Amino acid sequence: MGFSLFSILAVAALLGLLGDRVNATTVALSLLIVVLFAATFLGRNPALLASLAAMLVFNYFFLPPLGTWHIADPQNLVAWAAFTVTAVIAGELSAYARRRADESVHLYGQLQAAFAKATEAEALKQSEQLKSALLDAVTHDLRTPLTSIKAAVTTLLDSEGGHRTIELDSSGRTDFLDIINEETDRLNGFIESMVQLARVEAGSLQLATDAVPVEEIISTALQRAEPVLVVHEVRVNLEKGLPSVKADMRAIAEVIYNLVENAVKYSPIASTVTVTARRSEEGIEISVNDQGKGIPTDLREQVFEKFVRVDETSPGGMGLGLAIARGIVEAQNGHIKINTGDEGVGTKVIVTLPAQQ
């Protein structure tokens, strides 16, 4: 408050030195600026003190007769009254605006804090959902093969030694060893999927970009998929004269294999899986079309997320295949999408890769 009073006196002294070169209007405006300054930067009470001091100084030093509190000219009395009212109102309005600005800043800070808390809460919620999904995946997809392995090993142990409780011939033992082998491969596949997804998300997946013939990619994928295709028909449609694609052959063949495997899982027995390769404006399209019940339009983007499966009751893995496929394809400047199958039947997953010029 002392600063506002000092400012009024300093401005009055400066104006007094100018003498007759300033008139009452100039003095009033100069003092009013000081009042507004006090209200804007110092607050309401310093502004009121500045208004009172400015009114007294204006009357005593600048309105005739000078050096007295008396105002001789009625017009000067009106001017003094107008200045006083203007100074007080302007100071109050400026102080009010400053308070509102402070309140707005405070409110904005509260909103930011609330938003941060809400964002944190949403992140925690999503984290809990992810943990829940992962736990479900581990419970179902990892415990199932472990249970099968444990049962097979227990049966083999019970058939050996001096306390046999189960009689197994050579063929029976081979069957249980096959179970152990298959379920171990299944566990190994789950672990590899988790590691590969982690590498994709971390951006540490090192992929080559060689010129690879499309026929070689499809042939490699279908050769690996032979065991799962025994009860399905496979059709391959290759456009003639296709250029090679810029890709990592092994990684893209793995993507096509996963798409074929998914097509088999979600299609009726003895249905047809069609693999097509053709040119497009963006490069080379490789698609896998099944004859299953299809994926709803509103879920076609969601299924590329981790641990998402369209039908939890259908056979399948942990819901990582499409997430890994998208990461691999996009890492090679391509993209992957899901459409309705040919003739409106089933699902068509389309992988587009850049062509080798």
C-alpha positions in Angstrom: 0.0 0.0 0.0 2.9 2.3 0.7 4.1 1.9 -2.9 0.7 3.1 -4.3 0.8 6.2 -2.0 4.4 6.9 -3.0 3.6 6.6 -6.7 0.8 9.2 -6.4 3.0 11.7 -4.5 5.9 11.1 -7.0 3.7 11.8 -10.0 2.2 14.8 -8.3 5.6 16.2 -7.6 6.7 15.6 -11.2 3.6 17.4 -12.5 4.1 20.2 -10.0 7.6 20.9 -11.5 6.0 21.4 -14.9 3.9 24.2 -13.5 1.7 26.0 -16.0 2.7 23.6 -18.8 0.1 21.0 -17.7 -3.6 21.6 -17.1 -6.1 19.9 -14.8 -7.1 17.4 -17.4 -3.5 16.2 -17.8 -3.1 16.0 -14.1 -6.3 14.0 -13.6 -5.5 11.5 -16.3 -1.9 11.0 -15.0 -3.2 10.4 -11.5 -5.9 8.1 -12.8 -3.2 6.0 -14.6 -1.4 5.5 -11.3 -4.7 4.4 -9.7 -5.3 1.9 -12.4 -1.8 0.6 -12.1 -2.2 0.1 -8.4 -5.5 -1.7 -8.9 -4.1 -4.0 -11.6 -0.8 -5.0 -9.9 -1.4 -4.3 -6.2 -5.0 -5.1 -5.6 -8.2 -3.5 -4.2 -7.0 -1.8 -1.0 -3.9 -0.2 -2.5 -6.1 1.1 -5.3 -8.5 2.7 -2.9 -5.7 4.3 -1.0 -4.3 5.6 -4.3 -7.7 7.0 -5.3 -8.0 8.9 -1.9 -4.5 10.3 -2.2 -5.0 11.3 -5.8 -8.2 13.1 -4.9 -6.6 15.0 -2.1 -3.5 15.9 -4.2 -5.6 16.9 -7.2 -7.6 19.2 -5.0 -4.8 20.7 -2.9 -2.1 21.2 -5.6 -3.9 21.6 -8.9 -7.3 23.1 -8.4 -7.5 26.8 -7.6 -7.1 28.2 -5.1 -3.9 26.2 -4.8 -2.7 25.1 -1.4 -6.2 25.0 0.1 -8.9 22.5 0.3 -11.4 25.0 -1.0 -12.6 24.9 -4.6 -13.6 28.2 -6.0 -14.8 27.5 -9.5 -18.0 25.2 -9.5 -16.7 23.7 -12.8 -13.5 22.6 -10.9 -15.7 21.2 -8.2 -17.5 19.1 -10.8 -14.2 18.1 -12.3 -12.9 17.1 -8.9 -16.0 15.1 -8.1 -15.9 13.4 -11.6 -12.2 12.5 -11.1 -12.8 11.1 -7.6 -15.7 8.9 -8.8 -13.8 7.8 -11.9 -10.7 6.9 -9.9 -12.7 4.9 -7.4 -14.8 3.1 -10.0 -11.9 2.4 -12.3 -9.8 1.2 -9.4 -12.6 -1.1 -8.2 -13.2 -2.5 -11.7 -9.5 -3.1 -12.3 -9.1 -4.8 -9.0 -12.2 -6.9 -9.7 -10.8 -7.9 -13.0 -7.6 -8.9 -11.4 -9.4 -10.9 -8.7 -11.4 -12.7 -11.5 -8.2 -13.4 -13.4 -6.6 -14.8 -10.2 -9.7 -16.9 -9.6 -9.6 -18.1 -13.3 -5.9 -19.1 -12.9 -6.8 -20.9 -9.6 -9.8 -22.6 -11.3 -7.6 -23.6 -14.3 -5.1 -25.1 -11.9 -7.9 -27.1 -10.2 -9.2 -28.3 -13.5 -5.7 -29.3 -14.5 -5.2 -31.2 -11.3 -8.7 -32.8 -11.7 -7.9 -33.8 -15.3 -4.5 -35.2 -14.3 -6.2 -37.3 -11.6 -8.9 -38.4 -14.0 -6.2 -39.3 -16.6 -4.3 -41.2 -14.0 -7.4 -43.0 -12.8 -8.2 -43.9 -16.4 -4.6 -45.1 -17.0 -4.8 -47.2 -13.8 -8.2 -48.6 -14.9 -6.7 -49.6 -18.3 -3.7 -51.0 -16.6 -5.9 -53.1 -14.4 -7.9 -54.3 -17.4 -4.7 -55.2 -19.1 -3.5 -57.1 -16.1 -6.8 -58.9 -15.9 -6.6 -59.8 -19.5 -3.1 -61.0 -19.2 -4.0 -63.0 -16.1 -6.9 -64.6 -17.9 -4.6 -65.4 -20.8 -2.0 -67.0 -18.5 -4.6 -68.9 -16.6 -6.3 -70.4 -19.7 -3.7 -70.5 -22.4 -0.6 -71.4 -20.3 -2.2 -73.5 -17.6 -4.0 -75.7 -20.1 -0.8 -77.1 -21.8 0.9 -77.3 -18.4 -2.0 -79.4 -17.1 -1.8 -81.7 -20.2 1.9 -82.1 -19.7 1.5 -82.8 -16.0 -1.2 -85.4 -16.7 0.9 -87.1 -19.4 4.0 -87.3 -17.3 2.1 -88.6 -14.3 0.5 -91.3 -16.4 3.9 -92.3 -17.8 5.4 -92.4 -14.3 2.5 -94.5 -13.0 3.2 -97.0 -15.8 6.8 -97.4 -14.8 8.7 -98.9 -11.9 7.7 -101.5 -9.4 4.4 -99.9 -8.3 2.6 -99.8 -11.6 -1.0 -98.5 -11.4 -1.5 -98.2 -15.1 -0.5 -100.6 -17.9 0.7 -98.9 -21.1 2.1 -100.5 -24.2 4.6 -98.9 -26.5 1.9 -97.2 -28.6 0.3 -95.7 -25.5 3.6 -94.3 -24.2 4.3 -92.8 -27.6 0.9 -91.1 -27.6 1.6 -89.5 -24.2 5.0 -88.4 -25.3 3.4 -86.8 -28.4 1.1 -84.9 -26.1 4.0 -83.7 -24.1 5.9 -82.6 -27.2 2.9 -80.8 -28.7 2.0 -79.0 -25.5 5.6 -78.0 -25.0 5.7 -76.5 -28.5 2.5 -74.7 -27.7 4.0 -73.2 -24.5 7.1 -72.2 -26.5 4.9 -70.5 -29.1 3.1 -68.5 -26.4 6.4 -67.3 -24.9 7.8 -66.4 -28.4 4.6 -64.4 -29.1 5.0 -62.4 -25.9 8.7 -61.7 -26.6 8.0 -60.8 -30.2 5.2 -58.4 -29.1 7.5 -56.8 -26.6 10.1 -56.2 -29.3 7.5 -54.8 -31.6 6.2 -52.3 -29.0 9.7 -51.3 -28.0 10.6 -50.7 -31.7 13.6 -53.0 -31.4 12.4 -55.5 -34.1 15.2 -55.6 -36.7 13.7 -56.5 -40.1 15.4 -56.8 -43.5 13.9 -55.1 -46.5 15.0 -57.3 -49.3 13.3 -57.9 -52.6 11.2 -61.0 -51.9 9.0 -62.8 -54.5 5.4 -62.9 -53.3 5.1 -66.6 -54.4 8.0 -67.5 -52.0 6.3 -65.8 -49.1 3.0 -67.6 -49.7 4.6 -70.9 -50.3 6.6 -70.7 -47.1 3.5 -69.8 -45.1 1.3 -72.5 -46.5 4.0 -75.1 -46.1 4.2 -74.4 -42.4 0.4 -74.3 -42.2 0.0 -77.8 -43.7 -0.8 -79.5 -40.4 -3.7 -77.1 -39.6 -5.1 -77.3 -43.2 -5.7 -81.0 -43.3 -9.4 -80.6 -43.0 -9.7 -77.5 -45.2 -9.3 -76.7 -48.8 -6.8 -74.0 -49.8 -7.0 -71.9 -52.9 -4.2 -69.7 -54.1 -4.8 -66.9 -56.6 -1.7 -65.1 -57.8 -1.9 -62.3 -60.3 0.6 -62.9 -63.1 3.8 -60.9 -63.3 3.7 -59.6 -59.7 6.8 -57.7 -58.7 8.7 -58.6 -55.6 7.9 -56.8 -52.3 10.3 -55.0 -50.0 10.1 -57.0 -46.9 11.7 -59.4 -44.5 10.7 -62.8 -46.0 10.7 -64.8 -42.8 8.7 -62.1 -40.8 6.0 -61.7 -43.5 5.7 -65.4 -44.1 5.0 -65.7 -40.3 2.3 -63.0 -40.6 0.6 -64.9 -43.5 0.9 -68.2 -41.6 -0.8 -66.6 -38.6 -3.6 -65.3 -40.8 -4.1 -68.7 -42.4 -4.1 -70.3 -38.9 -6.7 -67.8 -37.7 -8.8 -68.5 -40.8 -8.8 -72.2 -40.0 -9.6 -71.7 -36.3 -12.7 -69.6 -37.1 -14.0 -71.4 -40.1 -16.2 -74.6 -40.4 -14.5 -77.9 -41.1 -14.0 -78.6 -44.9 -14.5 -74.9 -45.7 -12.2 -73.1 -48.1 -9.4 -70.7 -47.2 -8.3 -68.5 -50.1 -5.0 -66.7 -50.4 -4.8 -64.0 -53.0 -2.0 -61.7 -54.2 -2.5 -58.8 -56.5 -1.3 -55.3 -57.4 -2.9 -52.3 -55.8 -2.3 -48.5 -56.0 -0.3 -48.8 -52.7 1.8 -51.8 -53.6 1.1 -55.5 -53.4 -1.9 -56.9 -51.5 -1.8 -60.4 -50.0 -5.1 -61.4 -48.5 -6.4 -64.4 -46.6 -10.2 -65.0 -46.9 -12.1 -67.5 -44.8 -15.7 -68.7 -44.8 -16.4 -68.2 -41.1 -19.0 -66.0 -39.5 -17.0 -62.9 -40.0 -15.9 -60.0 -37.7 -18.4 -57.2 -36.8 -17.4 -53.9 -38.3 -17.1 -52.2 -35.0 -14.6 -54.8 -33.8 -12.3 -54.8 -36.9 -9.9 -52.3 -35.4 -10.2 -53.5 -31.9 -9.0 -57.0 -32.7 -5.6 -55.6 -33.5 -5.1 -54.8 -29.8 -3.4 -57.0 -27.3 -5.4 -59.9 -25.7 -8.6 -59.1 -27.8 -10.5 -62.0 -29.2 -13.8 -61.8 -31.1 -15.3 -64.9 -29.6 -13.8 -66.1 -26.3 -15.6 -69.4 -26.6 -13.8 -70.3 -29.9 -10.5 -72.0 -30.0 -7.5 -69.7 -30.2 -4.5 -68.2 -28.5 -4.0 -65.3 -26.2 -5.2 -62.7 -28.8 -1.7 -61.6 -29.7 -1.4 -62.7 -33.3 -3.0 -59.8 -35.0 -1.3 -57.3 -32.7 2.1 -58.8 -33.7 1.1 -59.0 -37.3 0.3 -55.3 -37.4 3.5 -54.4 -35.7 5.6 -56.5 -38.2 3.7 -55.1 -41.3 3.9 -51.5 -40.2 7.6 -51.8 -39.4 8.1 -52.5 -43.1 6.1 -49.5 -44.3 3.0 -51.6 -45.0 -0.5 -51.8 -43.4 -3.0 -54.4 -42.5 -6.8 -54.2 -42.4 -9.9 -56.4 -42.2 -12.8 -56.4 -44.7 -15.8 -58.5 -45.2 -15.0 -61.7 -47.2 -15.6 -62.2 -50.9 -19.3 -62.4 -51.8 -20.1 -61.2 -48.3 -19.0 -64.4 -46.6 -16.4 -64.7 -43.9 -13.5 -62.4 -43.2 -10.8 -61.1 -45.5 -7.5 -59.8 -43.9 -5.5 -57.8 -46.3 -1.8 -57.1 -45.9 -0.4 -54.3 -48.2 3.4 -54.1 -48.7 5.5 -51.7 -50.9 6.5 -53.2 -54.2 10.1 -53.4 -55.2 10.7 -51.0 -58.1 
